[in-house]
Amino acid sequence: MRMGRTVGLGLIGSATTMLVRRATRRAMHTPEGITRLPRATKQNHGIGSVIVLAAAAGAMLALADVLQEQRNRQT
């Protein structure tokens, strides 16, 4: 029972990720395939961008850890 639930949640999570990614890519491109981002955003590859992305990833992982701990306490 527990294995089936884990597999089911994994499939739901994967499907949700794929759908959100597809919708985001469609929203960020024109029908001709040109990106809708401004020129300054497309050319910004500095250290600031890397730090912001790393901080965002770290925050998401920390949130996932907290949610996992809370789930483990309830079972």
C-alpha positions in Angstrom: 0.0 0.0 0.0 2.7 2.4 1.0 4.8 1.7 -2.2 1.7 2.3 -4.4 1.1 5.6 -2.7 4.7 6.7 -3.2 4.7 5.7 -6.8 1.4 7.4 -7.4 2.6 10.6 -5.8 5.8 10.5 -7.9 3.8 10.1 -11.1 1.5 13.0 -10.1 4.5 15.2 -9.2 6.3 14.3 -12.5 3.2 15.1 -14.6 2.6 18.4 -12.8 6.2 19.4 -13.4 6.0 18.6 -17.1 2.7 20.5 -17.5 4.0 23.6 -15.7 7.2 23.5 -17.7 5.4 23.2 -21.0 3.0 26.1 -20.1 5.9 28.3 -18.9 7.9 27.7 -22.1 4.8 28.5 -24.2 4.2 31.7 -22.2 7.9 32.8 -22.6 8.0 32.4 -26.4 6.0 33.8 -29.3 4.4 31.5 -31.8 7.4 32.1 -34.1 9.8 30.8 -31.4 11.2 34.2 -30.4 11.7 34.7 -26.6 9.6 37.4 -25.0 12.2 38.4 -22.5 13.7 41.9 -22.8 17.2 42.2 -24.3 18.8 43.2 -21.0 17.5 40.0 -19.4 18.7 37.8 -22.2 22.2 39.2 -22.0 22.6 39.2 -18.2 25.0 36.3 -17.3 26.8 37.9 -14.4 27.7 36.6 -11.0 24.6 38.3 -9.6 22.3 36.0 -11.6 24.1 32.9 -10.5 23.9 34.0 -6.8 20.2 34.7 -7.1 19.5 31.4 -8.7 21.6 29.5 -6.1 19.7 31.4 -3.3 16.4 30.5 -4.8 17.3 26.8 -5.2 18.6 26.7 -1.6 15.4 28.3 -0.3 13.3 25.7 -2.2 15.4 22.8 -0.8 15.1 24.2 2.7 11.3 24.4 2.4 11.2 20.8 1.1 13.2 19.7 4.1 10.9 21.4 6.6 7.8 20.0 4.9 9.4 16.5 4.9 10.1 16.8 8.7 6.6 17.9 9.4 5.3 14.9 7.4 7.5 12.5 9.3 6.3 13.9 12.6 2.6 13.2 11.7 3.2 9.5 10.8 
